[in-house]
Amino acid sequence: MGLAELATDERFVPSSNLIANAAEATAIFANAFASHDLTHWQKVLEDEPGVWAALATPRETLNDPQVEPNGYVVTNTDDDGEQYRIVAAPVQFDETPPGPARAPEHGQHTEEILLELDVDWDDIARAKDLKAIL
């Protein structure tokens, strides 16, 4: 990157100094990165042993060739049968990612929740008549 002198700079070595001077280090690297375009940095960093990547837009992320093989997106189907891709849930339960599902419609579970809270149907109907609930 053309910043070899930083490897021995007392502001950043040892790592406790780097932590204490993180804002200054960040500014130095931000200025260095801003001095060239992405193509330049991709070439400079292509043999870098550490993990790095350019920040991608949502569209770029969905079209990345590694997204499908790694299961980062899944196909979902809406109520009209139309399929679309969405980002997969970032969690797993028993080493299994949850399947895709649509979000509930506005007020879809109101009655069920009120019934679980021991609200009777007459009170639910009155609340609906008053437009207090859906």
Chimera marker file (.cmm) of the C-alpha trace (Angstrom):
<marker_set name="trace">
<marker id="1" x="0.000" y="0.000" z="0.000" r="1" g="1" b="0" radius="0.5"/>
<marker id="2" x="3.024" y="2.230" z="0.156" r="1" g="1" b="0" radius="0.5"/>
<marker id="3" x="2.779" y="2.624" z="3.929" r="1" g="1" b="0" radius="0.5"/>
<marker id="4" x="5.579" y="0.308" z="5.074" r="1" g="1" b="0" radius="0.5"/>
<marker id="5" x="6.750" y="2.876" z="7.623" r="1" g="1" b="0" radius="0.5"/>
<marker id="6" x="3.568" y="2.298" z="9.639" r="1" g="1" b="0" radius="0.5"/>
<marker id="7" x="4.737" y="-1.231" z="10.533" r="1" g="1" b="0" radius="0.5"/>
<marker id="8" x="7.226" y="0.278" z="12.985" r="1" g="1" b="0" radius="0.5"/>
<marker id="9" x="5.392" y="3.516" z="13.833" r="1" g="1" b="0" radius="0.5"/>
<marker id="10" x="5.199" y="3.854" z="17.631" r="1" g="1" b="0" radius="0.5"/>
<marker id="11" x="1.637" y="5.199" z="17.353" r="1" g="1" b="0" radius="0.5"/>
<marker id="12" x="0.519" y="1.799" z="16.072" r="1" g="1" b="0" radius="0.5"/>
<marker id="13" x="3.011" y="-0.743" z="17.475" r="1" g="1" b="0" radius="0.5"/>
<marker id="14" x="2.350" y="-2.655" z="19.707" r="1" g="1" b="0" radius="0.5"/>
<marker id="15" x="-1.333" y="-3.340" z="19.104" r="1" g="1" b="0" radius="0.5"/>
<marker id="16" x="-2.324" y="-1.526" z="22.315" r="1" g="1" b="0" radius="0.5"/>
<marker id="17" x="-0.957" y="1.654" z="20.707" r="1" g="1" b="0" radius="0.5"/>
<marker id="18" x="-2.931" y="0.900" z="17.548" r="1" g="1" b="0" radius="0.5"/>
<marker id="19" x="-6.087" y="0.596" z="19.632" r="1" g="1" b="0" radius="0.5"/>
<marker id="20" x="-5.329" y="3.864" z="21.404" r="1" g="1" b="0" radius="0.5"/>
<marker id="21" x="-4.697" y="5.599" z="18.062" r="1" g="1" b="0" radius="0.5"/>
<marker id="22" x="-7.366" y="3.809" z="16.005" r="1" g="1" b="0" radius="0.5"/>
<marker id="23" x="-8.960" y="7.020" z="14.731" r="1" g="1" b="0" radius="0.5"/>
<marker id="24" x="-5.628" y="8.260" z="13.394" r="1" g="1" b="0" radius="0.5"/>
<marker id="25" x="-4.846" y="4.891" z="11.785" r="1" g="1" b="0" radius="0.5"/>
<marker id="26" x="-8.302" y="4.811" z="10.219" r="1" g="1" b="0" radius="0.5"/>
<marker id="27" x="-7.796" y="8.294" z="8.761" r="1" g="1" b="0" radius="0.5"/>
<marker id="28" x="-4.415" y="7.309" z="7.297" r="1" g="1" b="0" radius="0.5"/>
<marker id="29" x="-5.848" y="4.219" z="5.611" r="1" g="1" b="0" radius="0.5"/>
<marker id="30" x="-8.993" y="6.041" z="4.449" r="1" g="1" b="0" radius="0.5"/>
<marker id="31" x="-6.817" y="8.656" z="2.752" r="1" g="1" b="0" radius="0.5"/>
<marker id="32" x="-4.633" y="5.952" z="1.196" r="1" g="1" b="0" radius="0.5"/>
<marker id="33" x="-7.635" y="4.050" z="-0.144" r="1" g="1" b="0" radius="0.5"/>
<marker id="34" x="-9.204" y="7.264" z="-1.457" r="1" g="1" b="0" radius="0.5"/>
<marker id="35" x="-6.038" y="8.057" z="-3.423" r="1" g="1" b="0" radius="0.5"/>
<marker id="36" x="-6.701" y="5.288" z="-5.994" r="1" g="1" b="0" radius="0.5"/>
<marker id="37" x="-9.702" y="3.581" z="-7.574" r="1" g="1" b="0" radius="0.5"/>
<marker id="38" x="-11.044" y="0.121" z="-6.735" r="1" g="1" b="0" radius="0.5"/>
<marker id="39" x="-9.306" y="-1.533" z="-9.684" r="1" g="1" b="0" radius="0.5"/>
<marker id="40" x="-5.946" y="-0.350" z="-8.355" r="1" g="1" b="0" radius="0.5"/>
<marker id="41" x="-6.623" y="-1.755" z="-4.872" r="1" g="1" b="0" radius="0.5"/>
<marker id="42" x="-7.925" y="-5.054" z="-6.225" r="1" g="1" b="0" radius="0.5"/>
<marker id="43" x="-4.624" y="-5.478" z="-8.055" r="1" g="1" b="0" radius="0.5"/>
<marker id="44" x="-2.510" y="-4.374" z="-5.063" r="1" g="1" b="0" radius="0.5"/>
<marker id="45" x="-4.364" y="-6.648" z="-2.635" r="1" g="1" b="0" radius="0.5"/>
<marker id="46" x="-4.912" y="-9.702" z="-4.858" r="1" g="1" b="0" radius="0.5"/>
<marker id="47" x="-2.137" y="-11.662" z="-3.105" r="1" g="1" b="0" radius="0.5"/>
<marker id="48" x="-3.001" y="-10.377" z="0.383" r="1" g="1" b="0" radius="0.5"/>
<marker id="49" x="-3.286" y="-13.406" z="2.704" r="1" g="1" b="0" radius="0.5"/>
<marker id="50" x="-5.944" y="-11.727" z="4.855" r="1" g="1" b="0" radius="0.5"/>
<marker id="51" x="-9.631" y="-11.702" z="4.056" r="1" g="1" b="0" radius="0.5"/>
<marker id="52" x="-10.828" y="-8.524" z="2.364" r="1" g="1" b="0" radius="0.5"/>
<marker id="53" x="-13.466" y="-7.428" z="-0.088" r="1" g="1" b="0" radius="0.5"/>
<marker id="54" x="-14.963" y="-4.266" z="-1.467" r="1" g="1" b="0" radius="0.5"/>
<marker id="55" x="-18.304" y="-3.308" z="0.037" r="1" g="1" b="0" radius="0.5"/>
<marker id="56" x="-20.973" y="-4.397" z="-2.421" r="1" g="1" b="0" radius="0.5"/>
<marker id="57" x="-24.357" y="-2.885" z="-3.106" r="1" g="1" b="0" radius="0.5"/>
<marker id="58" x="-27.403" y="-5.096" z="-2.451" r="1" g="1" b="0" radius="0.5"/>
<marker id="59" x="-27.773" y="-5.743" z="-6.195" r="1" g="1" b="0" radius="0.5"/>
<marker id="60" x="-24.075" y="-6.632" z="-6.527" r="1" g="1" b="0" radius="0.5"/>
<marker id="61" x="-24.371" y="-8.935" z="-3.525" r="1" g="1" b="0" radius="0.5"/>
<marker id="62" x="-27.350" y="-10.813" z="-4.966" r="1" g="1" b="0" radius="0.5"/>
<marker id="63" x="-25.485" y="-11.289" z="-8.246" r="1" g="1" b="0" radius="0.5"/>
<marker id="64" x="-22.163" y="-12.359" z="-6.707" r="1" g="1" b="0" radius="0.5"/>
<marker id="65" x="-21.170" y="-15.819" z="-8.029" r="1" g="1" b="0" radius="0.5"/>
<marker id="66" x="-20.454" y="-17.066" z="-4.481" r="1" g="1" b="0" radius="0.5"/>
<marker id="67" x="-23.897" y="-16.190" z="-3.115" r="1" g="1" b="0" radius="0.5"/>
<marker id="68" x="-25.821" y="-19.210" z="-4.454" r="1" g="1" b="0" radius="0.5"/>
<marker id="69" x="-23.227" y="-21.923" z="-3.664" r="1" g="1" b="0" radius="0.5"/>
<marker id="70" x="-22.872" y="-20.645" z="-0.096" r="1" g="1" b="0" radius="0.5"/>
<marker id="71" x="-26.607" y="-20.441" z="0.544" r="1" g="1" b="0" radius="0.5"/>
<marker id="72" x="-26.595" y="-16.706" z="1.267" r="1" g="1" b="0" radius="0.5"/>
<marker id="73" x="-29.838" y="-16.195" z="-0.654" r="1" g="1" b="0" radius="0.5"/>
<marker id="74" x="-32.901" y="-18.373" z="-0.930" r="1" g="1" b="0" radius="0.5"/>
<marker id="75" x="-35.906" y="-18.375" z="-3.214" r="1" g="1" b="0" radius="0.5"/>
<marker id="76" x="-39.203" y="-17.390" z="-1.651" r="1" g="1" b="0" radius="0.5"/>
<marker id="77" x="-42.721" y="-17.443" z="-3.090" r="1" g="1" b="0" radius="0.5"/>
<marker id="78" x="-45.319" y="-14.777" z="-2.412" r="1" g="1" b="0" radius="0.5"/>
<marker id="79" x="-49.066" y="-15.344" z="-1.992" r="1" g="1" b="0" radius="0.5"/>
<marker id="80" x="-49.579" y="-14.951" z="-5.748" r="1" g="1" b="0" radius="0.5"/>
<marker id="81" x="-47.050" y="-17.679" z="-6.584" r="1" g="1" b="0" radius="0.5"/>
<marker id="82" x="-44.366" y="-15.246" z="-7.757" r="1" g="1" b="0" radius="0.5"/>
<marker id="83" x="-40.851" y="-16.313" z="-6.861" r="1" g="1" b="0" radius="0.5"/>
<marker id="84" x="-38.106" y="-13.947" z="-5.754" r="1" g="1" b="0" radius="0.5"/>
<marker id="85" x="-34.743" y="-14.219" z="-4.048" r="1" g="1" b="0" radius="0.5"/>
<marker id="86" x="-34.128" y="-12.942" z="-0.527" r="1" g="1" b="0" radius="0.5"/>
<marker id="87" x="-31.191" y="-12.942" z="1.836" r="1" g="1" b="0" radius="0.5"/>
<marker id="88" x="-31.144" y="-16.127" z="3.912" r="1" g="1" b="0" radius="0.5"/>
<marker id="89" x="-31.535" y="-15.959" z="7.661" r="1" g="1" b="0" radius="0.5"/>
<marker id="90" x="-28.089" y="-15.538" z="9.271" r="1" g="1" b="0" radius="0.5"/>
<marker id="91" x="-28.833" y="-18.188" z="11.921" r="1" g="1" b="0" radius="0.5"/>
<marker id="92" x="-29.189" y="-21.941" z="12.104" r="1" g="1" b="0" radius="0.5"/>
<marker id="93" x="-31.071" y="-24.168" z="14.513" r="1" g="1" b="0" radius="0.5"/>
<marker id="94" x="-29.701" y="-27.691" z="14.963" r="1" g="1" b="0" radius="0.5"/>
<marker id="95" x="-27.313" y="-26.920" z="12.078" r="1" g="1" b="0" radius="0.5"/>
<marker id="96" x="-30.281" y="-26.235" z="9.787" r="1" g="1" b="0" radius="0.5"/>
<marker id="97" x="-31.120" y="-22.802" z="8.417" r="1" g="1" b="0" radius="0.5"/>
<marker id="98" x="-34.789" y="-21.854" z="8.658" r="1" g="1" b="0" radius="0.5"/>
<marker id="99" x="-36.781" y="-21.976" z="5.457" r="1" g="1" b="0" radius="0.5"/>
<marker id="100" x="-37.907" y="-18.775" z="3.758" r="1" g="1" b="0" radius="0.5"/>
<marker id="101" x="-41.285" y="-17.353" z="4.624" r="1" g="1" b="0" radius="0.5"/>
<marker id="102" x="-43.132" y="-14.134" z="4.051" r="1" g="1" b="0" radius="0.5"/>
<marker id="103" x="-43.787" y="-11.699" z="6.841" r="1" g="1" b="0" radius="0.5"/>
<marker id="104" x="-47.306" y="-11.741" z="8.301" r="1" g="1" b="0" radius="0.5"/>
<marker id="105" x="-49.796" y="-9.284" z="6.889" r="1" g="1" b="0" radius="0.5"/>
<marker id="106" x="-50.646" y="-6.244" z="8.990" r="1" g="1" b="0" radius="0.5"/>
<marker id="107" x="-52.842" y="-7.460" z="11.859" r="1" g="1" b="0" radius="0.5"/>
<marker id="108" x="-52.894" y="-11.041" z="10.565" r="1" g="1" b="0" radius="0.5"/>
<marker id="109" x="-52.492" y="-12.646" z="13.998" r="1" g="1" b="0" radius="0.5"/>
<marker id="110" x="-54.401" y="-10.131" z="16.122" r="1" g="1" b="0" radius="0.5"/>
<marker id="111" x="-57.338" y="-12.447" z="16.879" r="1" g="1" b="0" radius="0.5"/>
<marker id="112" x="-55.097" y="-15.406" z="17.688" r="1" g="1" b="0" radius="0.5"/>
<marker id="113" x="-52.997" y="-13.360" z="20.095" r="1" g="1" b="0" radius="0.5"/>
<marker id="114" x="-56.025" y="-11.858" z="21.816" r="1" g="1" b="0" radius="0.5"/>
<marker id="115" x="-57.574" y="-15.310" z="22.213" r="1" g="1" b="0" radius="0.5"/>
<marker id="116" x="-54.320" y="-16.572" z="23.751" r="1" g="1" b="0" radius="0.5"/>
<marker id="117" x="-54.597" y="-13.670" z="26.204" r="1" g="1" b="0" radius="0.5"/>
<marker id="118" x="-58.103" y="-14.902" z="27.149" r="1" g="1" b="0" radius="0.5"/>
<marker id="119" x="-59.954" y="-12.042" z="25.431" r="1" g="1" b="0" radius="0.5"/>
<marker id="120" x="-63.384" y="-13.383" z="24.431" r="1" g="1" b="0" radius="0.5"/>
<marker id="121" x="-64.912" y="-13.176" z="20.963" r="1" g="1" b="0" radius="0.5"/>
<marker id="122" x="-67.478" y="-10.548" z="22.009" r="1" g="1" b="0" radius="0.5"/>
<marker id="123" x="-64.720" y="-8.166" z="23.127" r="1" g="1" b="0" radius="0.5"/>
<marker id="124" x="-62.740" y="-8.867" z="19.948" r="1" g="1" b="0" radius="0.5"/>
<marker id="125" x="-65.834" y="-8.140" z="17.827" r="1" g="1" b="0" radius="0.5"/>
<marker id="126" x="-66.462" y="-4.864" z="19.689" r="1" g="1" b="0" radius="0.5"/>
<marker id="127" x="-62.847" y="-3.832" z="19.189" r="1" g="1" b="0" radius="0.5"/>
<marker id="128" x="-63.166" y="-4.599" z="15.469" r="1" g="1" b="0" radius="0.5"/>
<marker id="129" x="-66.410" y="-2.629" z="15.218" r="1" g="1" b="0" radius="0.5"/>
<marker id="130" x="-64.661" y="0.329" z="16.842" r="1" g="1" b="0" radius="0.5"/>
<marker id="131" x="-61.746" y="-0.164" z="14.390" r="1" g="1" b="0" radius="0.5"/>
<marker id="132" x="-59.413" y="-0.464" z="17.385" r="1" g="1" b="0" radius="0.5"/>
<marker id="133" x="-58.014" y="-3.661" z="15.834" r="1" g="1" b="0" radius="0.5"/>
<marker id="134" x="-58.039" y="-5.212" z="12.385" r="1" g="1" b="0" radius="0.5"/>
<link id1="1" id2="2" r="1" g="1" b="0" radius="0.2"/>
<link id1="2" id2="3" r="1" g="1" b="0" radius="0.2"/>
<link id1="3" id2="4" r="1" g="1" b="0" radius="0.2"/>
<link id1="4" id2="5" r="1" g="1" b="0" radius="0.2"/>
<link id1="5" id2="6" r="1" g="1" b="0" radius="0.2"/>
<link id1="6" id2="7" r="1" g="1" b="0" radius="0.2"/>
<link id1="7" id2="8" r="1" g="1" b="0" radius="0.2"/>
<link id1="8" id2="9" r="1" g="1" b="0" radius="0.2"/>
<link id1="9" id2="10" r="1" g="1" b="0" radius="0.2"/>
<link id1="10" id2="11" r="1" g="1" b="0" radius="0.2"/>
<link id1="11" id2="12" r="1" g="1" b="0" radius="0.2"/>
<link id1="12" id2="13" r="1" g="1" b="0" radius="0.2"/>
<link id1="13" id2="14" r="1" g="1" b="0" radius="0.2"/>
<link id1="14" id2="15" r="1" g="1" b="0" radius="0.2"/>
<link id1="15" id2="16" r="1" g="1" b="0" radius="0.2"/>
<link id1="16" id2="17" r="1" g="1" b="0" radius="0.2"/>
<link id1="17" id2="18" r="1" g="1" b="0" radius="0.2"/>
<link id1="18" id2="19" r="1" g="1" b="0" radius="0.2"/>
<link id1="19" id2="20" r="1" g="1" b="0" radius="0.2"/>
<link id1="20" id2="21" r="1" g="1" b="0" radius="0.2"/>
<link id1="21" id2="22" r="1" g="1" b="0" radius="0.2"/>
<link id1="22" id2="23" r="1" g="1" b="0" radius="0.2"/>
<link id1="23" id2="24" r="1" g="1" b="0" radius="0.2"/>
<link id1="24" id2="25" r="1" g="1" b="0" radius="0.2"/>
<link id1="25" id2="26" r="1" g="1" b="0" radius="0.2"/>
<link id1="26" id2="27" r="1" g="1" b="0" radius="0.2"/>
<link id1="27" id2="28" r="1" g="1" b="0" radius="0.2"/>
<link id1="28" id2="29" r="1" g="1" b="0" radius="0.2"/>
<link id1="29" id2="30" r="1" g="1" b="0" radius="0.2"/>
<link id1="30" id2="31" r="1" g="1" b="0" radius="0.2"/>
<link id1="31" id2="32" r="1" g="1" b="0" radius="0.2"/>
<link id1="32" id2="33" r="1" g="1" b="0" radius="0.2"/>
<link id1="33" id2="34" r="1" g="1" b="0" radius="0.2"/>
<link id1="34" id2="35" r="1" g="1" b="0" radius="0.2"/>
<link id1="35" id2="36" r="1" g="1" b="0" radius="0.2"/>
<link id1="36" id2="37" r="1" g="1" b="0" radius="0.2"/>
<link id1="37" id2="38" r="1" g="1" b="0" radius="0.2"/>
<link id1="38" id2="39" r="1" g="1" b="0" radius="0.2"/>
<link id1="39" id2="40" r="1" g="1" b="0" radius="0.2"/>
<link id1="40" id2="41" r="1" g="1" b="0" radius="0.2"/>
<link id1="41" id2="42" r="1" g="1" b="0" radius="0.2"/>
<link id1="42" id2="43" r="1" g="1" b="0" radius="0.2"/>
<link id1="43" id2="44" r="1" g="1" b="0" radius="0.2"/>
<link id1="44" id2="45" r="1" g="1" b="0" radius="0.2"/>
<link id1="45" id2="46" r="1" g="1" b="0" radius="0.2"/>
<link id1="46" id2="47" r="1" g="1" b="0" radius="0.2"/>
<link id1="47" id2="48" r="1" g="1" b="0" radius="0.2"/>
<link id1="48" id2="49" r="1" g="1" b="0" radius="0.2"/>
<link id1="49" id2="50" r="1" g="1" b="0" radius="0.2"/>
<link id1="50" id2="51" r="1" g="1" b="0" radius="0.2"/>
<link id1="51" id2="52" r="1" g="1" b="0" radius="0.2"/>
<link id1="52" id2="53" r="1" g="1" b="0" radius="0.2"/>
<link id1="53" id2="54" r="1" g="1" b="0" radius="0.2"/>
<link id1="54" id2="55" r="1" g="1" b="0" radius="0.2"/>
<link id1="55" id2="56" r="1" g="1" b="0" radius="0.2"/>
<link id1="56" id2="57" r="1" g="1" b="0" radius="0.2"/>
<link id1="57" id2="58" r="1" g="1" b="0" radius="0.2"/>
<link id1="58" id2="59" r="1" g="1" b="0" radius="0.2"/>
<link id1="59" id2="60" r="1" g="1" b="0" radius="0.2"/>
<link id1="60" id2="61" r="1" g="1" b="0" radius="0.2"/>
<link id1="61" id2="62" r="1" g="1" b="0" radius="0.2"/>
<link id1="62" id2="63" r="1" g="1" b="0" radius="0.2"/>
<link id1="63" id2="64" r="1" g="1" b="0" radius="0.2"/>
<link id1="64" id2="65" r="1" g="1" b="0" radius="0.2"/>
<link id1="65" id2="66" r="1" g="1" b="0" radius="0.2"/>
<link id1="66" id2="67" r="1" g="1" b="0" radius="0.2"/>
<link id1="67" id2="68" r="1" g="1" b="0" radius="0.2"/>
<link id1="68" id2="69" r="1" g="1" b="0" radius="0.2"/>
<link id1="69" id2="70" r="1" g="1" b="0" radius="0.2"/>
<link id1="70" id2="71" r="1" g="1" b="0" radius="0.2"/>
<link id1="71" id2="72" r="1" g="1" b="0" radius="0.2"/>
<link id1="72" id2="73" r="1" g="1" b="0" radius="0.2"/>
<link id1="73" id2="74" r="1" g="1" b="0" radius="0.2"/>
<link id1="74" id2="75" r="1" g="1" b="0" radius="0.2"/>
<link id1="75" id2="76" r="1" g="1" b="0" radius="0.2"/>
<link id1="76" id2="77" r="1" g="1" b="0" radius="0.2"/>
<link id1="77" id2="78" r="1" g="1" b="0" radius="0.2"/>
<link id1="78" id2="79" r="1" g="1" b="0" radius="0.2"/>
<link id1="79" id2="80" r="1" g="1" b="0" radius="0.2"/>
<link id1="80" id2="81" r="1" g="1" b="0" radius="0.2"/>
<link id1="81" id2="82" r="1" g="1" b="0" radius="0.2"/>
<link id1="82" id2="83" r="1" g="1" b="0" radius="0.2"/>
<link id1="83" id2="84" r="1" g="1" b="0" radius="0.2"/>
<link id1="84" id2="85" r="1" g="1" b="0" radius="0.2"/>
<link id1="85" id2="86" r="1" g="1" b="0" radius="0.2"/>
<link id1="86" id2="87" r="1" g="1" b="0" radius="0.2"/>
<link id1="87" id2="88" r="1" g="1" b="0" radius="0.2"/>
<link id1="88" id2="89" r="1" g="1" b="0" radius="0.2"/>
<link id1="89" id2="90" r="1" g="1" b="0" radius="0.2"/>
<link id1="90" id2="91" r="1" g="1" b="0" radius="0.2"/>
<link id1="91" id2="92" r="1" g="1" b="0" radius="0.2"/>
<link id1="92" id2="93" r="1" g="1" b="0" radius="0.2"/>
<link id1="93" id2="94" r="1" g="1" b="0" radius="0.2"/>
<link id1="94" id2="95" r="1" g="1" b="0" radius="0.2"/>
<link id1="95" id2="96" r="1" g="1" b="0" radius="0.2"/>
<link id1="96" id2="97" r="1" g="1" b="0" radius="0.2"/>
<link id1="97" id2="98" r="1" g="1" b="0" radius="0.2"/>
<link id1="98" id2="99" r="1" g="1" b="0" radius="0.2"/>
<link id1="99" id2="100" r="1" g="1" b="0" radius="0.2"/>
<link id1="100" id2="101" r="1" g="1" b="0" radius="0.2"/>
<link id1="101" id2="102" r="1" g="1" b="0" radius="0.2"/>
<link id1="102" id2="103" r="1" g="1" b="0" radius="0.2"/>
<link id1="103" id2="104" r="1" g="1" b="0" radius="0.2"/>
<link id1="104" id2="105" r="1" g="1" b="0" radius="0.2"/>
<link id1="105" id2="106" r="1" g="1" b="0" radius="0.2"/>
<link id1="106" id2="107" r="1" g="1" b="0" radius="0.2"/>
<link id1="107" id2="108" r="1" g="1" b="0" radius="0.2"/>
<link id1="108" id2="109" r="1" g="1" b="0" radius="0.2"/>
<link id1="109" id2="110" r="1" g="1" b="0" radius="0.2"/>
<link id1="110" id2="111" r="1" g="1" b="0" radius="0.2"/>
<link id1="111" id2="112" r="1" g="1" b="0" radius="0.2"/>
<link id1="112" id2="113" r="1" g="1" b="0" radius="0.2"/>
<link id1="113" id2="114" r="1" g="1" b="0" radius="0.2"/>
<link id1="114" id2="115" r="1" g="1" b="0" radius="0.2"/>
<link id1="115" id2="116" r="1" g="1" b="0" radius="0.2"/>
<link id1="116" id2="117" r="1" g="1" b="0" radius="0.2"/>
<link id1="117" id2="118" r="1" g="1" b="0" radius="0.2"/>
<link id1="118" id2="119" r="1" g="1" b="0" radius="0.2"/>
<link id1="119" id2="120" r="1" g="1" b="0" radius="0.2"/>
<link id1="120" id2="121" r="1" g="1" b="0" radius="0.2"/>
<link id1="121" id2="122" r="1" g="1" b="0" radius="0.2"/>
<link id1="122" id2="123" r="1" g="1" b="0" radius="0.2"/>
<link id1="123" id2="124" r="1" g="1" b="0" radius="0.2"/>
<link id1="124" id2="125" r="1" g="1" b="0" radius="0.2"/>
<link id1="125" id2="126" r="1" g="1" b="0" radius="0.2"/>
<link id1="126" id2="127" r="1" g="1" b="0" radius="0.2"/>
<link id1="127" id2="128" r="1" g="1" b="0" radius="0.2"/>
<link id1="128" id2="129" r="1" g="1" b="0" radius="0.2"/>
<link id1="129" id2="130" r="1" g="1" b="0" radius="0.2"/>
<link id1="130" id2="131" r="1" g="1" b="0" radius="0.2"/>
<link id1="131" id2="132" r="1" g="1" b="0" radius="0.2"/>
<link id1="132" id2="133" r="1" g="1" b="0" radius="0.2"/>
<link id1="133" id2="134" r="1" g="1" b="0" radius="0.2"/>
</marker_set>
